[in-house]
């Protein structure tokens, strides 16, 4: 029984990853750290969780 949640969940993850990459690119972190965070986002859900809690913070 497929209820279609996989497609919706996939779109939400894609939107979150795009938002995270834009946020990382605009942060004041050095280029090496930016590249590391973008590579970590290749692990979709785990990368997003790590970025949310440990990623570069703006305005701090």
PyMOL Python script that loads the backbone (N, CA, C, O; Angstrom):
from pymol import cmd

cmd.read_pdbstr("""\
ATOM      1  N   UNK A   1       0.838  -1.177   0.000  1.00  0.00           N
ATOM      2  CA  UNK A   1       0.000   0.000   0.000  1.00  0.00           C
ATOM      3  C   UNK A   1       0.886   1.244   0.000  1.00  0.00           C
ATOM      4  O   UNK A   1       1.527   1.558   1.003  1.00  0.00           O
ATOM      5  N   UNK A   2       0.914   1.926  -1.094  1.00  0.00           N
ATOM      6  CA  UNK A   2       1.708   3.143  -1.213  1.00  0.00           C
ATOM      7  C   UNK A   2       0.765   4.337  -1.155  1.00  0.00           C
ATOM      8  O   UNK A   2      -0.107   4.498  -2.010  1.00  0.00           O
ATOM      9  N   UNK A   3       0.952   5.171  -0.136  1.00  0.00           N
ATOM     10  CA  UNK A   3       0.078   6.319   0.059  1.00  0.00           C
ATOM     11  C   UNK A   3       0.630   7.607  -0.552  1.00  0.00           C
ATOM     12  O   UNK A   3      -0.017   8.650  -0.468  1.00  0.00           O
ATOM     13  N   UNK A   4       1.810   7.551  -1.164  1.00  0.00           N
ATOM     14  CA  UNK A   4       2.366   8.723  -1.808  1.00  0.00           C
ATOM     15  C   UNK A   4       3.160   9.639  -0.899  1.00  0.00           C
ATOM     16  O   UNK A   4       3.530  10.740  -1.305  1.00  0.00           O
ATOM     17  N   UNK A   5       3.427   9.209   0.314  1.00  0.00           N
ATOM     18  CA  UNK A   5       4.178  10.057   1.225  1.00  0.00           C
ATOM     19  C   UNK A   5       5.646  10.162   0.831  1.00  0.00           C
ATOM     20  O   UNK A   5       6.303  11.152   1.154  1.00  0.00           O
ATOM     21  N   UNK A   6       6.165   9.161   0.142  1.00  0.00           N
ATOM     22  CA  UNK A   6       7.557   9.207  -0.300  1.00  0.00           C
ATOM     23  C   UNK A   6       7.817  10.391  -1.219  1.00  0.00           C
ATOM     24  O   UNK A   6       8.856  11.041  -1.096  1.00  0.00           O
ATOM     25  N   UNK A   7       6.912  10.686  -2.125  1.00  0.00           N
ATOM     26  CA  UNK A   7       7.082  11.806  -3.034  1.00  0.00           C
ATOM     27  C   UNK A   7       7.027  13.142  -2.334  1.00  0.00           C
ATOM     28  O   UNK A   7       7.841  14.024  -2.606  1.00  0.00           O
ATOM     29  N   UNK A   8       6.086  13.297  -1.443  1.00  0.00           N
ATOM     30  CA  UNK A   8       5.960  14.542  -0.679  1.00  0.00           C
ATOM     31  C   UNK A   8       7.166  14.724   0.227  1.00  0.00           C
ATOM     32  O   UNK A   8       7.724  15.817   0.322  1.00  0.00           O
ATOM     33  N   UNK A   9       7.567  13.638   0.898  1.00  0.00           N
ATOM     34  CA  UNK A   9       8.730  13.705   1.776  1.00  0.00           C
ATOM     35  C   UNK A   9       9.980  14.052   0.976  1.00  0.00           C
ATOM     36  O   UNK A   9      10.808  14.838   1.438  1.00  0.00           O
ATOM     37  N   UNK A  10      10.128  13.481  -0.207  1.00  0.00           N
ATOM     38  CA  UNK A  10      11.279  13.773  -1.056  1.00  0.00           C
ATOM     39  C   UNK A  10      11.333  15.232  -1.474  1.00  0.00           C
ATOM     40  O   UNK A  10      12.408  15.832  -1.487  1.00  0.00           O
ATOM     41  N   UNK A  11      10.200  15.802  -1.811  1.00  0.00           N
ATOM     42  CA  UNK A  11      10.151  17.217  -2.190  1.00  0.00           C
ATOM     43  C   UNK A  11      10.505  18.107  -1.004  1.00  0.00           C
ATOM     44  O   UNK A  11      11.217  19.098  -1.161  1.00  0.00           O
ATOM     45  N   UNK A  12      10.014  17.758   0.175  1.00  0.00           N
ATOM     46  CA  UNK A  12      10.346  18.543   1.373  1.00  0.00           C
ATOM     47  C   UNK A  12      11.833  18.478   1.685  1.00  0.00           C
ATOM     48  O   UNK A  12      12.430  19.488   2.058  1.00  0.00           O
ATOM     49  N   UNK A  13      12.435  17.311   1.539  1.00  0.00           N
ATOM     50  CA  UNK A  13      13.876  17.169   1.770  1.00  0.00           C
ATOM     51  C   UNK A  13      14.647  17.984   0.735  1.00  0.00           C
ATOM     52  O   UNK A  13      15.624  18.650   1.080  1.00  0.00           O
ATOM     53  N   UNK A  14      14.226  17.942  -0.522  1.00  0.00           N
ATOM     54  CA  UNK A  14      14.890  18.721  -1.567  1.00  0.00           C
ATOM     55  C   UNK A  14      14.826  20.212  -1.273  1.00  0.00           C
ATOM     56  O   UNK A  14      15.829  20.911  -1.417  1.00  0.00           O
ATOM     57  N   UNK A  15      13.674  20.707  -0.866  1.00  0.00           N
ATOM     58  CA  UNK A  15      13.529  22.124  -0.518  1.00  0.00           C
ATOM     59  C   UNK A  15      14.435  22.483   0.654  1.00  0.00           C
ATOM     60  O   UNK A  15      15.071  23.537   0.647  1.00  0.00           O
ATOM     61  N   UNK A  16      14.499  21.612   1.658  1.00  0.00           N
ATOM     62  CA  UNK A  16      15.344  21.871   2.820  1.00  0.00           C
ATOM     63  C   UNK A  16      16.822  21.880   2.436  1.00  0.00           C
ATOM     64  O   UNK A  16      17.581  22.707   2.942  1.00  0.00           O
ATOM     65  N   UNK A  17      17.238  20.988   1.562  1.00  0.00           N
ATOM     66  CA  UNK A  17      18.641  20.943   1.131  1.00  0.00           C
ATOM     67  C   UNK A  17      18.994  22.196   0.335  1.00  0.00           C
ATOM     68  O   UNK A  17      20.064  22.768   0.538  1.00  0.00           O
ATOM     69  N   UNK A  18      18.125  22.628  -0.557  1.00  0.00           N
ATOM     70  CA  UNK A  18      18.384  23.846  -1.336  1.00  0.00           C
ATOM     71  C   UNK A  18      18.491  25.046  -0.403  1.00  0.00           C
ATOM     72  O   UNK A  18      19.379  25.882  -0.569  1.00  0.00           O
ATOM     73  N   UNK A  19      17.594  25.139   0.574  1.00  0.00           N
ATOM     74  CA  UNK A  19      17.655  26.233   1.548  1.00  0.00           C
ATOM     75  C   UNK A  19      18.977  26.196   2.321  1.00  0.00           C
ATOM     76  O   UNK A  19      19.608  27.233   2.527  1.00  0.00           O
ATOM     77  N   UNK A  20      19.389  25.012   2.743  1.00  0.00           N
ATOM     78  CA  UNK A  20      20.628  24.874   3.507  1.00  0.00           C
ATOM     79  C   UNK A  20      21.838  25.279   2.667  1.00  0.00           C
ATOM     80  O   UNK A  20      22.727  25.971   3.164  1.00  0.00           O
ATOM     81  N   UNK A  21      21.883  24.861   1.416  1.00  0.00           N
ATOM     82  CA  UNK A  21      23.016  25.212   0.551  1.00  0.00           C
ATOM     83  C   UNK A  21      23.082  26.725   0.341  1.00  0.00           C
ATOM     84  O   UNK A  21      24.167  27.304   0.378  1.00  0.00           O
ATOM     85  N   UNK A  22      21.955  27.359   0.124  1.00  0.00           N
ATOM     86  CA  UNK A  22      21.934  28.816  -0.037  1.00  0.00           C
ATOM     87  C   UNK A  22      22.403  29.500   1.241  1.00  0.00           C
ATOM     88  O   UNK A  22      23.186  30.450   1.190  1.00  0.00           O
ATOM     89  N   UNK A  23      21.927  29.020   2.382  1.00  0.00           N
ATOM     90  CA  UNK A  23      22.325  29.579   3.663  1.00  0.00           C
ATOM     91  C   UNK A  23      23.823  29.403   3.894  1.00  0.00           C
ATOM     92  O   UNK A  23      24.488  30.320   4.376  1.00  0.00           O
ATOM     93  N   UNK A  24      24.351  28.247   3.557  1.00  0.00           N
ATOM     94  CA  UNK A  24      25.787  27.993   3.712  1.00  0.00           C
ATOM     95  C   UNK A  24      26.583  28.908   2.790  1.00  0.00           C
ATOM     96  O   UNK A  24      27.584  29.489   3.212  1.00  0.00           O
ATOM     97  N   UNK A  25      26.159  29.044   1.554  1.00  0.00           N
ATOM     98  CA  UNK A  25      26.888  29.880   0.591  1.00  0.00           C
ATOM     99  C   UNK A  25      26.923  31.343   1.027  1.00  0.00           C
ATOM    100  O   UNK A  25      27.894  32.045   0.745  1.00  0.00           O
ATOM    101  N   UNK A  26      25.885  31.808   1.705  1.00  0.00           N
ATOM    102  CA  UNK A  26      25.819  33.202   2.137  1.00  0.00           C
ATOM    103  C   UNK A  26      26.448  33.430   3.507  1.00  0.00           C
ATOM    104  O   UNK A  26      26.554  34.574   3.949  1.00  0.00           O
ATOM    105  N   UNK A  27      26.864  32.374   4.183  1.00  0.00           N
ATOM    106  CA  UNK A  27      27.433  32.534   5.523  1.00  0.00           C
ATOM    107  C   UNK A  27      28.840  33.107   5.435  1.00  0.00           C
ATOM    108  O   UNK A  27      29.447  33.134   4.365  1.00  0.00           O
ATOM    109  N   UNK A  28      29.344  33.559   6.562  1.00  0.00           N
ATOM    110  CA  UNK A  28      30.672  34.143   6.614  1.00  0.00           C
ATOM    111  C   UNK A  28      31.763  33.124   6.896  1.00  0.00           C
ATOM    112  O   UNK A  28      32.902  33.513   7.157  1.00  0.00           O
ATOM    113  N   UNK A  29      31.454  31.834   6.851  1.00  0.00           N
ATOM    114  CA  UNK A  29      32.435  30.790   7.124  1.00  0.00           C
ATOM    115  C   UNK A  29      33.481  30.747   6.014  1.00  0.00           C
ATOM    116  O   UNK A  29      33.247  31.210   4.898  1.00  0.00           O
ATOM    117  N   UNK A  30      34.653  30.172   6.352  1.00  0.00           N
ATOM    118  CA  UNK A  30      35.694  30.075   5.330  1.00  0.00           C
ATOM    119  C   UNK A  30      35.293  29.016   4.289  1.00  0.00           C
ATOM    120  O   UNK A  30      34.486  28.134   4.582  1.00  0.00           O
ATOM    121  N   UNK A  31      35.853  29.106   3.083  1.00  0.00           N
ATOM    122  CA  UNK A  31      35.439  28.228   1.986  1.00  0.00           C
ATOM    123  C   UNK A  31      35.579  26.732   2.283  1.00  0.00           C
ATOM    124  O   UNK A  31      34.766  25.934   1.815  1.00  0.00           O
ATOM    125  N   UNK A  32      36.588  26.349   3.046  1.00  0.00           N
ATOM    126  CA  UNK A  32      36.763  24.937   3.374  1.00  0.00           C
ATOM    127  C   UNK A  32      35.610  24.395   4.206  1.00  0.00           C
ATOM    128  O   UNK A  32      35.131  23.286   3.969  1.00  0.00           O
ATOM    129  N   UNK A  33      35.169  25.176   5.174  1.00  0.00           N
ATOM    130  CA  UNK A  33      34.038  24.751   6.008  1.00  0.00           C
ATOM    131  C   UNK A  33      32.744  24.730   5.205  1.00  0.00           C
ATOM    132  O   UNK A  33      31.905  23.851   5.398  1.00  0.00           O
ATOM    133  N   UNK A  34      32.582  25.697   4.305  1.00  0.00           N
ATOM    134  CA  UNK A  34      31.395  25.706   3.447  1.00  0.00           C
ATOM    135  C   UNK A  34      31.343  24.437   2.607  1.00  0.00           C
ATOM    136  O   UNK A  34      30.299  23.795   2.502  1.00  0.00           O
ATOM    137  N   UNK A  35      32.475  24.082   2.011  1.00  0.00           N
ATOM    138  CA  UNK A  35      32.530  22.880   1.170  1.00  0.00           C
ATOM    139  C   UNK A  35      32.225  21.636   1.990  1.00  0.00           C
ATOM    140  O   UNK A  35      31.524  20.741   1.517  1.00  0.00           O
ATOM    141  N   UNK A  36      32.739  21.568   3.209  1.00  0.00           N
ATOM    142  CA  UNK A  36      32.476  20.421   4.078  1.00  0.00           C
ATOM    143  C   UNK A  36      30.986  20.288   4.374  1.00  0.00           C
ATOM    144  O   UNK A  36      30.445  19.183   4.313  1.00  0.00           O
ATOM    145  N   UNK A  37      30.317  21.384   4.691  1.00  0.00           N
ATOM    146  CA  UNK A  37      28.886  21.330   4.981  1.00  0.00           C
ATOM    147  C   UNK A  37      28.079  20.934   3.744  1.00  0.00           C
ATOM    148  O   UNK A  37      27.103  20.190   3.847  1.00  0.00           O
ATOM    149  N   UNK A  38      28.483  21.428   2.590  1.00  0.00           N
ATOM    150  CA  UNK A  38      27.752  21.066   1.370  1.00  0.00           C
ATOM    151  C   UNK A  38      27.935  19.580   1.064  1.00  0.00           C
ATOM    152  O   UNK A  38      26.992  18.925   0.620  1.00  0.00           O
ATOM    153  N   UNK A  39      29.136  19.036   1.296  1.00  0.00           N
ATOM    154  CA  UNK A  39      29.355  17.598   1.106  1.00  0.00           C
ATOM    155  C   UNK A  39      28.519  16.804   2.107  1.00  0.00           C
ATOM    156  O   UNK A  39      27.947  15.774   1.749  1.00  0.00           O
ATOM    157  N   UNK A  40      28.440  17.263   3.349  1.00  0.00           N
ATOM    158  CA  UNK A  40      27.630  16.558   4.351  1.00  0.00           C
ATOM    159  C   UNK A  40      26.153  16.546   3.969  1.00  0.00           C
ATOM    160  O   UNK A  40      25.425  15.632   4.354  1.00  0.00           O
ATOM    161  N   UNK A  41      25.709  17.534   3.228  1.00  0.00           N
ATOM    162  CA  UNK A  41      24.307  17.570   2.808  1.00  0.00           C
ATOM    163  C   UNK A  41      23.992  16.520   1.744  1.00  0.00           C
ATOM    164  O   UNK A  41      22.829  16.326   1.391  1.00  0.00           O
ATOM    165  N   UNK A  42      25.022  15.841   1.232  1.00  0.00           N
ATOM    166  CA  UNK A  42      24.771  14.738   0.313  1.00  0.00           C
ATOM    167  C   UNK A  42      24.134  13.552   1.037  1.00  0.00           C
ATOM    168  O   UNK A  42      23.578  12.659   0.398  1.00  0.00           O
ATOM    169  N   UNK A  43      24.214  13.543   2.349  1.00  0.00           N
ATOM    170  CA  UNK A  43      23.493  12.565   3.172  1.00  0.00           C
ATOM    171  C   UNK A  43      22.195  13.254   3.576  1.00  0.00           C
ATOM    172  O   UNK A  43      22.155  13.904   4.621  1.00  0.00           O
ATOM    173  N   UNK A  44      21.143  13.133   2.791  1.00  0.00           N
ATOM    174  CA  UNK A  44      19.999  14.030   2.897  1.00  0.00           C
ATOM    175  C   UNK A  44      19.451  14.268   4.297  1.00  0.00           C
ATOM    176  O   UNK A  44      19.503  15.404   4.770  1.00  0.00           O
ATOM    177  N   UNK A  45      18.949  13.296   4.956  1.00  0.00           N
ATOM    178  CA  UNK A  45      18.299  13.550   6.238  1.00  0.00           C
ATOM    179  C   UNK A  45      19.340  13.774   7.331  1.00  0.00           C
ATOM    180  O   UNK A  45      19.219  14.724   8.104  1.00  0.00           O
ATOM    181  N   UNK A  46      20.354  12.923   7.413  1.00  0.00           N
ATOM    182  CA  UNK A  46      21.389  13.071   8.438  1.00  0.00           C
ATOM    183  C   UNK A  46      22.143  14.389   8.255  1.00  0.00           C
ATOM    184  O   UNK A  46      22.426  15.085   9.231  1.00  0.00           O
ATOM    185  N   UNK A  47      22.465  14.729   7.011  1.00  0.00           N
ATOM    186  CA  UNK A  47      23.163  15.985   6.734  1.00  0.00           C
ATOM    187  C   UNK A  47      22.348  17.195   7.146  1.00  0.00           C
ATOM    188  O   UNK A  47      22.896  18.150   7.697  1.00  0.00           O
ATOM    189  N   UNK A  48      21.038  17.173   6.886  1.00  0.00           N
ATOM    190  CA  UNK A  48      20.174  18.286   7.286  1.00  0.00           C
ATOM    191  C   UNK A  48      20.101  18.423   8.800  1.00  0.00           C
ATOM    192  O   UNK A  48      20.131  19.534   9.328  1.00  0.00           O
ATOM    193  N   UNK A  49      20.006  17.301   9.496  1.00  0.00           N
ATOM    194  CA  UNK A  49      19.947  17.347  10.957  1.00  0.00           C
ATOM    195  C   UNK A  49      21.246  17.915  11.514  1.00  0.00           C
ATOM    196  O   UNK A  49      21.219  18.779  12.391  1.00  0.00           O
ATOM    197  N   UNK A  50      22.387  17.436  11.010  1.00  0.00           N
ATOM    198  CA  UNK A  50      23.682  17.955  11.473  1.00  0.00           C
ATOM    199  C   UNK A  50      23.812  19.443  11.176  1.00  0.00           C
ATOM    200  O   UNK A  50      24.268  20.210  12.023  1.00  0.00           O
ATOM    201  N   UNK A  51      23.408  19.856   9.961  1.00  0.00           N
ATOM    202  CA  UNK A  51      23.517  21.268   9.607  1.00  0.00           C
ATOM    203  C   UNK A  51      22.628  22.122  10.513  1.00  0.00           C
ATOM    204  O   UNK A  51      23.035  23.198  10.950  1.00  0.00           O
ATOM    205  N   UNK A  52      21.422  21.644  10.791  1.00  0.00           N
ATOM    206  CA  UNK A  52      20.488  22.420  11.621  1.00  0.00           C
ATOM    207  C   UNK A  52      21.070  22.673  13.001  1.00  0.00           C
ATOM    208  O   UNK A  52      20.965  23.786  13.518  1.00  0.00           O
ATOM    209  N   UNK A  53      21.684  21.660  13.609  1.00  0.00           N
ATOM    210  CA  UNK A  53      22.176  21.814  14.977  1.00  0.00           C
ATOM    211  C   UNK A  53      23.620  22.339  15.051  1.00  0.00           C
ATOM    212  O   UNK A  53      23.962  23.033  16.008  1.00  0.00           O
ATOM    213  N   UNK A  54      24.470  22.024  14.069  1.00  0.00           N
ATOM    214  CA  UNK A  54      25.881  22.357  14.175  1.00  0.00           C
ATOM    215  C   UNK A  54      26.389  23.327  13.105  1.00  0.00           C
ATOM    216  O   UNK A  54      27.530  23.784  13.181  1.00  0.00           O
ATOM    217  N   UNK A  55      25.567  23.641  12.123  1.00  0.00           N
ATOM    218  CA  UNK A  55      26.008  24.449  10.991  1.00  0.00           C
ATOM    219  C   UNK A  55      26.269  25.897  11.338  1.00  0.00           C
ATOM    220  O   UNK A  55      26.003  26.341  12.455  1.00  0.00           O
ATOM    221  N   UNK A  56      26.792  26.632  10.369  1.00  0.00           N
ATOM    222  CA  UNK A  56      27.075  28.055  10.592  1.00  0.00           C
ATOM    223  C   UNK A  56      25.812  28.819  10.934  1.00  0.00           C
ATOM    224  O   UNK A  56      24.783  28.664  10.276  1.00  0.00           O
ATOM    225  N   UNK A  57      25.892  29.624  11.940  1.00  0.00           N
ATOM    226  CA  UNK A  57      24.745  30.419  12.378  1.00  0.00           C
ATOM    227  C   UNK A  57      24.926  31.852  11.902  1.00  0.00           C
ATOM    228  O   UNK A  57      26.009  32.423  12.024  1.00  0.00           O
ATOM    229  N   UNK A  58      23.880  32.419  11.371  1.00  0.00           N
ATOM    230  CA  UNK A  58      23.942  33.822  10.949  1.00  0.00           C
ATOM    231  C   UNK A  58      23.441  34.711  12.066  1.00  0.00           C
ATOM    232  O   UNK A  58      22.508  34.360  12.788  1.00  0.00           O
ATOM    233  N   UNK A  59      24.063  35.854  12.201  1.00  0.00           N
ATOM    234  CA  UNK A  59      23.625  36.823  13.196  1.00  0.00           C
ATOM    235  C   UNK A  59      24.097  36.552  14.608  1.00  0.00           C
ATOM    236  O   UNK A  59      23.597  37.156  15.557  1.00  0.00           O
ATOM    237  N   UNK A  60      25.059  35.646  14.759  1.00  0.00           N
ATOM    238  CA  UNK A  60      25.569  35.373  16.107  1.00  0.00           C
ATOM    239  C   UNK A  60      27.008  35.784  16.228  1.00  0.00           C
ATOM    240  O   UNK A  60      27.606  35.629  17.293  1.00  0.00           O
TER     241      UNK A  60
END
""", "prot")
cmd.dss("prot")
cmd.show_as("cartoon", "prot")
cmd.util.cbc("prot")
cmd.orient("prot")
